[in-house]
Amino acid sequence: MADLHFELVTPERQMLSEDVHMVVVPGTEGQSGIMAGHAPYMTVLRDGDEIAVYRTAGAAPERIPVSGGFAEVGANGLTILAEKAGE
């Protein structure tokens, strides 16, 4: 399966822009595992939680704290726009 293009952006800067295996997004309605080919999707991020970025299949996730914002899956992959991230 092809990789998922993932971007993590805050008002200050673009923190990540790369192809990954999967990202687990903490939405207000629960967690969602996003992989390449996922249907279009949008959710508000659960405040004070963290995303889990799996760079390759079977790898340990990199956990990144996020506050505020939303996540959107579209034709270009997954974009997370967070008020704060990595703090």
Secondary structure, DSSP 8 states (H G I E B T S, - for coil): ---EEEEEE-SS-EEEEEEESEEEEEETTEEEEEETT---EEEEB-TTEEEEEESSTT---EEEEEEEEEEEEETTEEEEEEEEE--
